[in-house]
Amino acid sequence: MARMDRLGHLMEAGCTIVLDTLDTFDPTMEITCQAMQWWSRELVQVNTYLTTNEAAGFTMHWDDHDVIVVQLGGEKTWEVRGTSRTAPMYRDTERPTEAPADVVWSGTMRAGDVMHIPRGYWHQATRAERGEGYSLHATFGLVKRTGVDWLAWVADHAREEQEFRLDLDRWSGPTTQAAQAAHLVSTVPALVPSHSQESYLRLREQERRSRRHVTTAGVFGPPRHVLCMTDFPPYFETNGDTVEVLGAKKAVGFAIEAEPALRLLLSGNPANIEHVSRRTGLDASAIAATLLATGLCAELTEELDAGCAGLVGRAGAPG
């Protein structure tokens, strides 16, 4: 538990309070991050920073992911410089240690301002010499996939081949070792075409488990509204008289007639089951029950609904 008296003294003296992964316990930020993930097709988390009075904030640094900064309140002075290494990574062969001299942008962020800082760009923000006041901003981090991530995924799938599960020969001599190495090298090119970048990006989205959500199993009455809880938009695959929904490590099949209702229930907007039934002429409650049971959807709580307010629409509802 935070000692509020001590926290008050720190804020009065000037400090920066950092609250990481706010999306894990604030419904508005949770829905915001989900909406950004559906838009960007990348994982997103949000940290918030409250800086009071003349606190300096973090020194000049770079992040290993793109960030979108949203100033929520107060003011803060920023300085952004370029990169000293192209596309630096968290795990890398070398780390940038010195910021370039050229300033890309400097100025004051005020409530409502938004700024994008690409990966590797040096930056710092401060309230030094600004006197009394505060700054509150949210930083949304977008962690994009790289060639290294894809290659690591391909290497993981090498376990499917017996040759790559066998021990490396250490004792049989150079001739046998060279033969084993040559065989492995000749097998590698076959792995890449069968595990393409397109497959990696798609499967990465499908294999993300659904996020935490409330499940009451109808104890308090049947749910009236549902919300899709997958990190990325579900995929729909039609095959004759069936449609399969892929997402959250699930593949759920339905009759093709259910597709209009499925697209409304899984739109990413809060969906009123009764309205979806009226709009499609289908029993949306039965379809929603399956989506709830498989974790593709969650019951729309008051908190999630408040998080959606003003951010997304209402699927299947008038207007």
Protein Blocks (a to p, Z undefined) as FASTA:
>chain_A
ZZfklmmmmmmnopadddehkllmpmklmmmmmmmmmmnopacdddddddehjbnbjadd
ddfbdcddddfbhcddddddddfbehiafbdcbdcfbdcfbdfbgcdddehiacdddehi
acdddfehnlgadddddddddddddfklmmmmmmmmmmmpmklmpccdfknojklmmmmm
mmmmmmmmmmmmmmcfklmmmmmmmmpccdddddekhmnopafbdcdfbfbdcddddehj
accddeehiacdddfklmmmmmmmmnopacdfklmmmmnopafklmmmmmmmnopaccdd
fklmmmmgokaccehiaZZ
